[in-house]
Amino acid sequence: AQSVTQLDSHVSVSEGTPVLLRCNYSSSYSPSLFWYVQHPNKGLQLLLKYTSAATLVKGINGFEAEFKKSETSFHLTKPSAHMSDAAEYFCVVSDPGYSSASKIIFGSGTRLSIRP
Amino acid sequence: ETGVTQTPRHLVMGMTNKKSLKCEQHLGHNAMYWYKQSAKKPLELMFVYSLEERVENNSVPSRFSPECPNSSHLFLHLHTLQPEDSALYLCASSLLAGTTDTQYFGPGTRLTVL
């Protein structure tokens, strides 16, 4: 069975400092992994996704994530936080061995706060 | 904007009311989804439609009834809801209903059941 765990429910960083949002997954196959962002009163927007190509994935707004199979992790990072990064971030895992979208599992989310 | 719109944005209803949520996508996608987002809980997939056919129904109570008349429109009909059904209901679409397809989300309908 597949699962995804976001290790921190809330992360607070100062503007201009690095961001690290942690995600661990469990999957029977080589999974596809996504990070989505949700700003207040908005829907979710894709930041980046990994689908078995390069393990270091670059996304929008300066975010990137590295797929580490040995650690079953897909942590999201950004070198320098901006005030506009304050939002909720969701890690998502799916098993390509299934054709059904019901095998897409969302993490519980990490709220990122940015201090001026 | 993502190209997925939802109406209404806010809805307050009593437990005996009947209402409908509407979702529309202008992206030429073939799959559409309903999700429920409750406070402190992961996003819950409710229904998946692919080419206007329902392909997934994740044990959702019958008081929620989806309808997909064409690939651009998706409805969620609501009747005799419970207060615990209060949540943000998100619609999404993707090119196909596969597990690697990027989903594009609407802004959601904030539902309050009194």
Contacts between the chains, C-beta under 8 A, distances in Angstrom:
chain1	res1	chain2	res2	distance
A	32	B	99	6.1
A	32	B	100	4.7
A	34	B	102	7.6
A	36	B	105	7.8
A	41	B	107	6.8
A	41	B	108	8.0
A	42	B	107	5.5
A	42	B	108	8.0
A	43	B	2	6.5
A	43	B	4	6.9
A	43	B	90	5.9
A	43	B	92	7.5
A	43	B	105	3.2
A	43	B	106	5.0
A	43	B	107	4.8
A	43	B	108	5.8
A	44	B	43	8.0
A	44	B	90	7.1
A	44	B	92	7.6
A	44	B	103	7.6
A	44	B	105	4.3
A	45	B	2	6.7
A	45	B	105	7.0
A	46	B	102	5.0
A	46	B	103	7.5
A	46	B	104	7.8
A	49	B	100	7.6
A	49	B	102	6.5
A	51	B	100	5.0
A	90	B	43	6.9
A	94	B	99	3.7
A	94	B	100	6.8
A	95	B	99	6.3
A	96	B	98	8.0
A	96	B	99	5.5
A	96	B	100	5.9
A	98	B	99	5.8
A	99	B	97	7.9
A	99	B	98	6.3
A	99	B	99	7.2
A	100	B	48	7.4
A	100	B	55	6.7
A	100	B	56	6.1
A	100	B	97	7.3
A	100	B	99	7.3
A	101	B	31	6.9
A	101	B	33	6.9
A	101	B	45	7.3
A	101	B	48	4.9
A	101	B	55	7.6
A	101	B	56	6.5
A	101	B	94	7.6
A	101	B	97	4.7
A	101	B	98	6.9
A	101	B	99	6.3
A	101	B	101	7.6
A	102	B	45	6.0
A	102	B	48	6.4
A	102	B	56	4.3
A	102	B	58	6.1
A	103	B	99	5.6
A	104	B	45	7.0
A	104	B	99	5.8
A	105	B	42	7.8
A	106	B	42	4.9
A	106	B	43	4.0
A	107	B	42	6.3
A	108	B	40	7.7
A	108	B	41	7.1
A	108	B	42	4.7
A	109	B	42	7.3
